[in-house]
Amino acid sequence: MADTELRPVTELDEKEKEEKEPKFWDPTTWNWKKKFAYNTNKVVRIKDQRLGGMYWFMVTSIILYSIIFVFCMEGRHTEQATGVGTAITKFRGKGFAGDKVFDGTDLRFPVIEPAGAFIMTRRIHQKDQKLETCVDWDSPKKCPCKENSTCTDGYCARKNWCPSIGDFNFQDPPPSAVVETIEGLEDSFLDIASAIGFPSIGNDFFVTGSDPAIKNPFASIQLGDLLAMARPPVKMEEVQQRGALISVNLMWQCDMGVSEYCEPTTVVKRLDSGHGFVQKRARHRRNSNGEEVRDAVYLFGVRVLVDCSGVGRKTSLPLVVVQIGSCISLLRVAMMLADFIMLKLYPNEDRRDAYLNCKITMTDDYSDLQDRLNLIKQENEGNKPTQNMASGIARSGNHVALGLGGGGRAGLASSLLRGRSPREVA
């Protein structure tokens, strides 16, 4: 074999190699394509009519759920705040009891009340009550009696304003009491004005009836019509003797920034369960003999409570992004369920195995790799020159490997440049 001249080994090759390797302090040597590389999932397209129909049915259901329920009905993409509402009630009308006429000042007590109104329907007036011993008909107690009490007609009598009038004898009051039943109140009028604001999400203030296309249902409404709107409906004749407690709820749901008008939904309901409503008034004075007496008035009537409350909504871009992200995340549920049916519940076992091979790639068994790591380590340590020196075997001459490859042997420089002989090659 002809002698071949080997490429001289110099320090310049190692220097050039070091220059080609990237250095973390020098961005010009970085591999930008490798640093900005990204991973993406590999998708398997399964051509199956039943699985595909089920998958797209679930996807359509999730999208419709997000659009109809989340966005339209629940409004989860909006900021929500409770409102601060106000309402005031005005009463106009007259009533009649025999030859007496009662106007708004007589029928309403108190005259101004922001939360509603009380309209008297029946009055029991007991004059000149004195502090004596009689049965307290607000809370009567049957015999036997304790000390300082005497038994009268089966009830305990004690010191009280007499003659007494209360919840247990209003239907049969004392003979000295004056009873007046008010007629014609069903034609009297109530004016209920209400408004609401949502200061935490905006400065808009909505007033009932401000929309030209919608009329305030409680503007100049007759008392008889208001009672008919209650649940259950109430007639004036039913509440004339004992009164009633009527609740008027104004509930608002306003979209801030969408429209300048917002009207409430209304609910009218009777709350007293047929027990009626009554309140008492008393006026103390001294009679001609200098004795302390009082005039007690027992008032039955219709008590109207007006409640104004609501929720304001304002579209929020961050919440819109959150809900869209939730919808996209839910779409993975459809994929997971379709994969589970495809791999576990599909009726055709052969097709199920075929889908499994398309979906999953099996690898070799590397479970015993940890057990073989010590053998690989021992083999690597056995190839080190320090191992040979540690064994006491000293080598010299042209048989010593210097880490220069297959042709690396110790000796004269002329032999290195000249190459190896055919004998050495053999």
Residue pairs with C-beta under 8 A, 6 or more apart in sequence:
1 422
1 425
3 418
3 419
4 419
5 417
5 418
5 419
6 407
6 416
6 417
6 419
8 417
9 404
21 29
22 29
22 30
22 31
23 29
44 358
44 359
46 52
46 342
46 355
46 358
48 342
48 351
48 355
51 338
51 341
51 342
51 346
54 337
54 338
54 341
55 334
55 335
55 338
58 333
58 334
58 337
58 338
59 331
59 334
62 327
62 330
62 331
62 333
62 334
63 327
65 330
66 323
66 324
66 326
66 327
66 330
70 76
70 77
70 323
70 326
70 327
71 77
71 323
75 313
76 319
76 323
77 315
77 316
77 319
77 320
77 322
77 323
78 255
78 313
78 314
78 315
78 316
78 319
79 201
79 313
79 314
79 315
79 316
79 319
80 201
80 311
80 312
80 313
81 198
81 200
81 201
81 311
81 312
81 314
82 198
82 309
82 310
82 311
82 312
83 196
83 197
83 198
83 252
83 254
83 309
83 310
83 311
83 312
84 196
84 197
84 198
84 199
85 194
85 195
85 196
85 197
85 250
85 252
85 308
85 309
85 310
86 114
86 194
86 195
86 196
86 308
87 114
87 115
87 192
87 193
87 194
87 195
87 250
87 306
87 307
87 308
88 114
88 192
88 193
88 194
89 113
89 114
89 116
89 117
89 190
89 191
89 192
89 304
89 306
90 117
90 190
90 191
90 192
90 193
91 104
91 107
91 108
91 117
91 119
91 188
91 189
91 190
91 191
92 104
92 188
92 189
92 190
92 191
93 104
93 107
93 185
93 187
93 188
93 189
93 223
94 101
94 102
94 103
94 104
94 107
94 184
94 188
95 101
95 102
95 106
95 107
95 120
95 182
95 183
95 184
95 185
95 188
96 102
96 182
96 183
96 184
97 123
97 180
97 181
97 182
97 183
98 180
100 180
102 120
102 182
104 111
105 111
106 120
107 119
107 120
107 182
107 185
107 188
107 301
108 117
108 118
108 119
108 120
109 118
109 120
109 279
109 281
109 299
110 118
115 305
115 306
115 307
116 248
116 303
116 304
116 305
116 306
117 190
117 303
117 304
118 277
118 279
118 299
118 301
118 302
118 303
118 304
119 185
119 188
119 223
119 301
119 302
119 304
120 182
120 299
120 300
120 301
121 181
121 182
121 185
121 239
121 240
121 241
121 243
121 300
121 301
121 302
122 179
122 180
122 181
122 182
122 240
122 241
122 242
122 243
122 299
122 300
122 301
123 179
123 180
123 182
123 297
123 298
123 299
123 300
124 165
124 170
124 173
124 177
124 178
124 179
124 180
124 297
124 298
125 177
125 178
125 179
125 180
125 295
125 296
125 297
125 298
126 163
126 165
126 173
126 174
126 176
126 177
126 178
126 295
126 296
126 297
126 298
127 176
127 178
127 295
128 176
128 287
128 293
128 295
129 161
129 162
129 163
129 164
129 293
129 294
129 295
129 296
130 161
130 162
130 291
130 292
130 293
131 159
131 160
131 161
131 162
131 292
132 159
132 160
132 162
133 150
133 157
133 158
133 159
133 160
133 162
134 152
134 157
134 160
134 162
134 163
134 164
135 152
135 153
135 155
135 156
135 157
135 160
135 164
136 158
136 160
136 164
136 166
137 164
137 165
137 166
137 167
137 168
137 169
138 164
138 166
138 167
138 168
139 166
140 155
140 156
140 166
140 168
141 149
141 155
141 156
142 154
142 155
142 156
143 151
143 154
143 155
143 156
144 151
145 151
145 156
145 157
145 158
146 156
148 158
148 159
149 156
149 157
149 158
150 156
150 157
150 158
151 157
161 294
161 296
163 174
163 176
163 177
164 174
165 173
165 174
165 177
165 296
165 298
166 298
167 278
170 278
170 298
170 300
173 179
173 298
181 240
181 241
182 240
185 223
185 236
185 240
185 302
186 222
186 223
186 224
186 227
186 236
187 222
187 223
187 224
188 222
188 223
189 220
189 221
189 222
189 223
190 218
190 220
190 221
190 222
190 223
190 226
190 304
191 218
191 219
191 220
191 221
192 216
192 218
192 219
192 221
192 248
192 306
193 207
193 208
193 216
193 219
194 207
194 208
194 218
194 250
194 264
194 306
194 308
195 205
195 206
195 207
195 208
195 308
196 205
196 206
196 252
196 254
196 262
196 264
196 308
196 309
196 310
197 203
197 204
197 205
197 206
198 204
198 254
198 256
198 312
201 256
201 312
201 313
201 314
202 256
202 257
202 312
202 314
204 254
204 256
204 260
206 252
206 254
206 261
206 262
206 263
208 216
208 218
208 250
208 263
208 264
209 215
209 216
209 219
209 263
210 261
211 261
211 262
211 263
214 261
214 263
217 266
218 226
218 248
218 266
223 236
223 302
224 236
226 246
226 248
226 268
226 304
227 233
227 234
227 235
227 236
227 239
227 244
227 246
227 302
228 234
228 235
229 268
230 246
230 268
230 269
230 270
231 267
231 268
231 269
231 270
232 270
234 244
234 246
234 270
238 244
239 276
239 302
241 276
241 300
242 275
242 276
242 277
242 278
242 300
243 272
243 276
243 277
243 278
243 300
243 301
243 302
243 303
244 270
244 272
244 276
244 277
244 302
244 303
245 270
245 271
245 272
245 276
245 277
245 303
245 305
246 268
246 269
246 270
246 271
246 302
246 303
246 304
246 305
247 267
247 268
247 269
247 270
247 271
247 305
247 307
248 266
248 267
248 268
248 304
248 305
248 306
248 307
249 266
249 267
249 268
249 269
249 307
249 309
250 264
250 265
250 266
250 306
250 307
250 308
250 309
250 310
251 264
251 265
251 266
251 267
251 309
251 310
252 262
252 264
252 265
252 308
252 309
252 310
252 311
252 312
253 262
253 265
253 310
253 311
253 313
254 262
254 310
254 311
254 312
254 313
255 262
255 312
255 313
255 314
256 312
256 313
256 314
257 314
257 315
264 308
264 310
271 305
276 300
277 300
277 301
277 302
277 303
278 298
278 299
278 300
278 301
279 299
279 301
280 296
280 297
280 298
280 299
281 296
281 297
281 299
282 294
282 295
282 296
282 297
283 294
283 295
283 297
284 292
284 293
284 294
285 292
285 293
285 294
285 295
286 292
286 293
287 293
339 359
342 352
342 355
342 359
343 352
343 355
343 356
343 359
344 352
346 352
346 355
381 387
385 401
388 395
396 410
397 410
397 411
398 409
398 410
398 411
398 415
399 409
399 410
400 409
400 410
401 408
401 409
402 408
402 409
402 410
407 419
407 420
409 416
